[in-house]
């Protein structure tokens, strides 16, 4: 019986360019972004494969949005954790920040909303492809002190 290897697993195993970015258990300021990830590779696209959200201590709604305006990511650095056995082929070409202050959400760019009760985790597939300079942000609506978001993504050659 044949099995199909998920693309993120194949990339992690073969090139080491699959990563997780984790913004967890933080109390962000009301107007800040829980997690932002910007692809800064000049030659590769970043595929955001999936998210894991957890509402923390109160019910939350998470809004995921594409960042299309030029911006300089600011906030607390979130290092990409390599998912492959090689430990990653060098460093990730994405810049991730938690408690991010350098970008404002544009309502028209929100493409996913996830509402959760307190202390409820959920995994959600995404499939968003980010070209060079493009980013993705996650806002939490209903600010608690323990919310988290983990994003999983991998790099592919730009066509």
VOBA-1610 file (N, C-alpha, C; in pm, whole numbers, padded with zeros to 5 digits, always signed):
BEGIN
Unk+00085-00118+00000Unk+00000+00000+00000Unk+00089+00124+00000Unk+00074+00208-00099Unk+00157+00328-00112Unk+00107+00437-00018Unk+00200+00514+00033Unk+00162+00629+00114Unk+00214+00756+00048Unk+00145+00863+00070Unk+00185+00991+00014Unk+00250+01073+00124Unk+00373+01112+00099Unk+00446+01191+00197Unk+00405+01338+00184Unk+00361+01401+00293Unk+00326+01543+00286Unk+00447+01626+00240Unk+00420+01732+00165Unk+00528+01816+00111Unk+00618+01869+00221Unk+00561+01910+00335Unk+00643+01965+00443Unk+00740+01861+00498Unk+00697+01734+00501Unk+00785+01626+00548Unk+00895+01600+00447Unk+00860+01598+00317Unk+00960+01576+00212Unk+01067+01686+00215Unk+01023+01812+00227Unk+01118+01923+00230Unk+01205+01916+00356Unk+01145+01886+00470Unk+01222+01875+00595Unk+01328+01767+00582Unk+01291+01656+00520Unk+01383+01542+00508Unk+01491+01565+00403Unk+01458+01629+00291Unk+01553+01639+00181Unk+01638+01766+00182Unk+01578+01882+00206Unk+01656+02007+00201Unk+01675+02072+00337Unk+01595+02032+00434Unk+01604+02093+00567Unk+01543+02231+00575Unk+01465+02271+00472Unk+01408+02406+00470Unk+01261+02408+00511Unk+01230+02334+00618Unk+01096+02335+00677Unk+01111+02377+00822Unk+01022+02467+00867Unk+01040+02529+00998Unk+00906+02544+01070Unk+00915+02564+01201Unk+00801+02601+01284Unk+00835+02731+01355Unk+00737+02819+01365Unk+00752+02945+01438Unk+00645+02948+01546Unk+00685+02975+01669Unk+00596+02958+01783Unk+00587+03087+01865Unk+00467+03139+01877Unk+00440+03252+01965Unk+00345+03201+02071Unk+00396+03176+02189Unk+00311+03111+02289Unk+00320+03177+02425Unk+00210+03162+02497Unk+00201+03205+02637Unk+00249+03348+02659Unk+00208+03437+02570Unk+00248+03577+02587Unk+00124+03663+02605Unk+00145+03774+02669Unk+00039+03871+02690Unk+00071+03991+02602Unk+00022+03988+02478Unk+00057+04096+02386Unk-00028+04219+02414Unk+00022+04333+02369Unk-00056+04456+02379Unk-00178+04446+02287Unk-00282+04516+02321Unk-00410+04504+02250Unk-00399+04530+02101Unk-00319+04623+02058Unk-00312+04656+01916Unk-00200+04584+01842Unk-00129+04496+01908Unk-00016+04427+01844Unk-00061+04296+01778Unk+00027+04243+01695Unk+00001+04118+01625Unk+00068+04004+01701Unk-00006+03895+01723Unk+00045+03781+01799Unk+00167+03721+01731Unk+00161+03703+01600Unk+00272+03643+01525Unk+00270+03698+01383Unk+00386+03741+01335Unk+00398+03776+01193Unk+00519+03703+01137Unk+00507+03662+01013Unk+00616+03593+00943Unk+00630+03657+00807Unk+00750+03702+00775Unk+00776+03765+00645Unk+00881+03684+00571Unk+00852+03648+00445Unk+00948+03578+00361Unk+01048+03680+00307Unk+01175+03662+00340Unk+01278+03753+00292Unk+01373+03686+00193Unk+01335+03571+00142Unk+01419+03502+00044Unk+01405+03567-00093Unk+01517+03594-00160Unk+01510+03652-00294Unk+01479+03548-00401Unk+01489+03418-00369Unk+01474+03314-00472Unk+01370+03207-00440Unk+01317+03206-00318Unk+01225+03098-00279Unk+01095+03155-00225Unk+00988+03079-00247Unk+00859+03110-00187Unk+00847+03035-00056Unk+00772+03091+00037Unk+00745+03029+00166Unk+00600+02983+00168Unk+00580+02852+00184Unk+00446+02795+00193Unk+00412+02778+00340Unk+00309+02849+00386Unk+00261+02830+00524Unk+00163+02713+00518Unk+00206+02599+00570Unk+00133+02474+00557Unk+00015+02464+00653Unk+00036+02501+00780Unk-00069+02486+00881Unk-00040+02572+01003Unk-00142+02587+01085Unk-00131+02656+01214Unk-00186+02567+01323Unk-00135+02585+01443Unk-00199+02536+01563Unk-00229+02659+01648Unk-00355+02674+01687Unk-00398+02784+01772Unk-00443+02729+01905Unk-00421+02804+02013Unk-00479+02771+02143Unk-00524+02902+02207Unk-00648+02903+02255Unk-00708+03026+02306Unk-00652+03072+02440Unk-00588+02986+02514Unk-00533+03029+02642Unk-00640+03043+02747Unk-00629+03149+02827Unk-00713+03161+02947Unk-00853+03216+02922Unk-00881+03271+02805Unk-01015+03320+02772Unk-01049+03282+02628Unk-01176+03289+02593Unk-01217+03263+02455Unk-01155+03368+02363Unk-01115+03325+02244Unk-01050+03414+02148Unk-01106+03391+02008Unk-01087+03492+01926Unk-01098+03475+01782Unk-00963+03515+01725Unk-00907+03429+01643Unk-00782+03459+01575Unk-00815+03500+01432Unk-00752+03606+01384Unk-00768+03649+01246Unk-00633+03639+01178Unk-00630+03566+01067Unk-00506+03547+00991Unk-00518+03632+00865Unk-00415+03711+00839Unk-00422+03805+00727Unk-00291+03809+00652Unk-00302+03839+00523Unk-00184+03853+00437Unk-00137+03997+00446Unk-00006+04014+00459Unk+00055+04148+00466Unk+00117+04177+00330Unk+00060+04272+00258Unk+00108+04301+00123Unk+00186+04432+00115Unk+00173+04518+00215Unk+00245+04646+00216Unk+00389+04623+00260Unk+00479+04708+00214Unk+00617+04702+00261Unk+00619+04734+00410Unk+00690+04654+00487Unk+00701+04681+00630Unk+00830+04621+00684Unk+00873+04674+00795Unk+00989+04621+00865Unk+00938+04553+00991Unk+00952+04419+00999Unk+00902+04349+01116Unk+00970+04398+01244Unk+00889+04426+01345Unk+00941+04466+01476Unk+00872+04382+01582Unk+00927+04379+01700Unk+00870+04298+01807Unk+00974+04200+01860Unk+00927+04096+01925Unk+01016+03995+01983Unk+01049+03889+01879Unk+01177+03864+01857Unk+01220+03766+01757Unk+01168+03627+01791Unk+01119+03557+01688Unk+01076+03418+01700Unk+01163+03337+01604Unk+01263+03266+01655Unk+01349+03189+01565Unk+01274+03072+01503Unk+01302+03044+01376Unk+01244+02928+01312Unk+01312+02802+01364Unk+01234+02704+01401Unk+01287+02576+01449Unk+01284+02479+01332Unk+01402+02430+01292Unk+01411+02339+01178Unk+01341+02208+01210Unk+01262+02157+01114Unk+01185+02035+01135Unk+01255+01910+01084Unk+01363+01925+01010Unk+01428+01809+00949Unk+01538+01749+01033Unk+01583+01628+00993Unk+01689+01560+01067Unk+01824+01629+01055Unk+01840+01714+00955Unk+01966+01786+00938Unk+01975+01908+01029Unk+01865+01944+01090Unk+01864+02064+01173Unk+01851+02191+01092Unk+01818+02178+00965Unk+01799+02296+00880Unk+01920+02322+00795Unk+01896+02363+00672Unk+02004+02395+00581Unk+02041+02541+00602Unk+02114+02568+00707Unk+02145+02706+00741Unk+02030+02768+00817Unk+02015+02896+00808Unk+01908+02963+00882Unk+01790+02987+00788Unk+01676+03008+00845Unk+01557+03036+00766Unk+01564+03175+00704Unk+01506+03187+00586Unk+01500+03316+00517Unk+01373+03392+00551Unk+01309+03353+00660Unk+01189+03423+00705Unk+01220+03494+00836Unk+01160+03610+00853Unk+01171+03682+00979Unk+01037+03672+01048Unk+01038+03619+01169Unk+00914+03604+01246Unk+00926+03685+01375Unk+00817+03749+01411Unk+00812+03831+01532Unk+00683+03801+01607Unk+00694+03804+01739Unk+00576+03795+01822Unk+00558+03929+01890Unk+00438+03958+01934Unk+00405+04089+01990Unk+00451+04197+01891Unk+00417+04177+01765Unk+00466+04255+01653Unk+00394+04389+01645Unk+00471+04495+01618Unk+00414+04630+01616Unk+00432+04701+01483Unk+00496+04641+01386Unk+00530+04712+01262Unk+00427+04703+01152Unk+00316+04634+01174Unk+00217+04618+01068Unk+00076+04635+01125Unk-00009+04695+01045Unk-00150+04707+01081Unk-00231+04615+00990Unk-00328+04548+01048Unk-00414+04459+00972Unk-00503+04540+00878Unk-00516+04493+00755Unk-00611+04548+00659Unk-00725+04448+00651Unk-00845+04490+00688Unk-00959+04398+00699Unk-00981+04317+00571Unk-00958+04379+00456Unk-00981+04310+00329Unk-00883+04195+00307Unk-00772+04193+00381Unk-00671+04089+00365Unk-00687+03973+00463Unk-00789+03978+00549Unk-00815+03867+00642Unk-00873+03752+00561Unk-00808+03636+00565Unk-00857+03522+00488Unk-00898+03404+00575Unk-00877+03413+00706Unk-00915+03304+00795Unk-00948+03360+00932Unk-01058+03314+00989Unk-01093+03346+01127Unk-01120+03216+01200Unk-01064+03203+01320Unk-01081+03083+01402Unk-01124+03128+01540Unk-01241+03083+01585Unk-01290+03116+01720Unk-01277+02994+01809Unk-01223+03015+01929Unk-01200+02905+02022Unk-01244+02942+02162Unk-01293+02843+02235Unk-01321+02859+02377Unk-01189+02855+02453Unk-01190+02899+02577Unk-01068+02901+02659Unk-01006+02761+02664Unk-00872+02759+02659Unk-00791+02637+02670Unk-00821+02533+02563Unk-00868+02577+02447Unk-00900+02486+02338Unk-00795+02499+02228Unk-00727+02389+02191Unk-00634+02393+02078Unk-00702+02342+01950Unk-00655+02388+01836Unk-00704+02338+01708Unk-00592+02350+01606Unk-00586+02254+01513Unk-00491+02258+01402Unk-00569+02290+01276Unk-00517+02385+01196Unk-00587+02431+01077Unk-00490+02431+00959Unk-00528+02367+00848Unk-00448+02372+00726Unk-00457+02512+00666Unk-00350+02554+00598Unk-00349+02688+00541Unk-00319+02685+00391Unk-00195+02658+00353Unk-00158+02653+00212Unk-00128+02788+00149Unk-00107+02893+00228Unk-00075+03025+00174Unk+00069+03028+00124Unk+00090+03079+00002Unk+00223+03090-00057Unk+00265+03237-00050Unk+00379+03261+00014Unk+00431+03397+00032Unk+00553+03417-00057Unk+00545+03512-00149Unk+00661+03547-00229Unk+00757+03633-00149Unk+00865+03676-00211Unk+00965+03757-00143Unk+00907+03888-00093Unk+00931+03920+00033Unk+00885+04043+00094Unk+00743+04039+00146Unk+00669+03932+00116Unk+00529+03921+00158Unk+00523+03851+00293Unk+00426+03891+00374Unk+00415+03834+00507Unk+00274+03789+00540Unk+00263+03726+00655Unk+00136+03681+00708Unk+00133+03721+00855Unk+00016+03758+00903Unk+00004+03798+01043Unk-00113+03727+01110Unk-00103+03710+01240Unk-00211+03651+01320Unk-00244+03749+01432Unk-00367+03798+01432Unk-00415+03883+01541Unk-00506+03801+01630Unk-00503+03831+01760Unk-00598+03768+01851Unk-00698+03875+01893Unk-00825+03840+01883Unk-00933+03931+01918Unk-00995+03877+02047Unk-00993+03956+02150Unk-01032+03908+02283Unk-00905+03870+02355Unk-00829+03969+02392Unk-00693+03950+02443Unk-00692+03877+02577Unk-00623+03768+02581Unk-00597+03697+02705Unk-00449+03704+02736Unk-00405+03627+02830Unk-00264+03632+02867Unk-00187+03507+02826Unk-00254+03406+02772Unk-00185+03280+02744Unk-00208+03226+02604Unk-00254+03305+02512Unk-00282+03255+02377Unk-00154+03212+02307Unk-00169+03119+02212Unk-00051+03079+02135Unk-00090+03050+01991Unk+00010+03062+01906Unk-00004+03029+01765Unk+00128+02969+01720Unk+00121+02854+01656Unk+00240+02791+01597Unk+00213+02779+01448Unk+00305+02828+01367Unk+00293+02818+01221Unk+00399+02721+01171Unk+00362+02640+01073Unk+00454+02545+01011Unk+00464+02582+00863Unk+00587+02591+00812Unk+00604+02628+00673Unk+00731+02573+00614Unk+00740+02583+00481Unk+00858+02532+00411Unk+00883+02616+00287Unk+01009+02615+00243Unk+01051+02692+00127Unk+01057+02605+00003Unk+01014+02663-00110Unk+01022+02597-00240Unk+01082+02696-00339Unk+01147+02644-00444Unk+01203+02732-00546Unk+01092+02813-00611Unk+01118+02941-00631Unk+01022+03030-00696Unk+01019+02997-00845Unk+00902+02994-00901Unk+00889+02961-01045Unk+00867+03085-01126
//
